[in-house]
Amino acid sequence: MNRPEQRPQAQQQLIGDLRLVIENAEELLKNTDQYTSLLYQNARAKLALALTAANEELARFEDAQLERMMVATHAASLAHADQSGEARVLRAFH
């Protein structure tokens, strides 16, 4: 089981892995457009649909991650009574 401090790294790894899969699948679609048989076209259509879903899920995941980061930053600012952005930056280096 992941410890809480490992979760952000695991999430970043998951995002990176998903981006790589999407890039590879998009490249595969580009490189197979010359195959015109029905079998290839059906497979390409299914892959295109899966890519659309994967891109949408990646966007949702990144949005959720950004929201969590914003909430955590706000909570830390309240907990440390940061009055300015400068205070937040200085606290980050202590």
N, C-alpha and C positions, 0 to 999 in steps of 0.2 A: 504494500500500500504506500502511496506517495505521501511524504510529509508535506505540510502546507508550504514550506519554503521551496519545495521542488515543483509545485503545481505550475507556477509561471513558466519555468523552463520547459516542462512537459507540454504546456499549451503552446509555447513558441515553437517547439519541435513539431507538434501536430500541425500547426499553421504552415510551417515551412515544408513539411512532407506533403500536405494537401496541395500547396502551390506547385510543388515539383510534379506531382501526379497530373495536375491540370495542364501544366506546360507540356509535359510529355504527350498527353492525350491530344492536345491541340496540334502538336507537331505531327503526330500520327495521322490525324485527320487531313492536315495539309499535304502530307506525303502519300496519301492513298486516294486522292481524288481522281486519279487516272484510271482506277479500277471501276468498271462500269457494270459488272455483273450484279444481278439482283441481290445475291448473297452479301457482297461487299457493301452495296448501297444500304441494305437493311442494317448491317452491323455499324456502318458509319452513322446512320440516323439514330440508332440506339445510343451510340457513344456521344453524339452531339447532345441528345437529351440529358444523358448522365452528366455531361460537362456543364450544361446550364444549371442543373440542380446543384452540382458541386460548387460552382461559382456563387450561387445564391447562399448556400450554406456557409461558405467561407466568409462572405460579406456579413452574414448574421453573427458568426462567431467572432469576427474582428470587431463588430459593433458592440457586442456584449463584453468583450475584453476591454475595449476602450471605456465603456460605461463603468466597469468594475474599477479600472484604474482611476477614473475621475472621482468616484465615490471614495476610494481609499485615500486619494490625495486630499480631498475635502476633509475627511475624518482626521487625517494626520494634522492638517492645518488647524482644525478646531482643538485637537488634543494638545497641540503645542502653542496655541494662541498666536499663530502667525498673523501678523497684521499686514504683511506685504509679500509680494513675490520675492523680493530680496531676502526676506526672513526665511522663506521656504528654501531658497537656493543655499543660503548659508547653513541652514540646518542639515541639508543633504550632505554637506562636506564635513560635518562634525562627527 
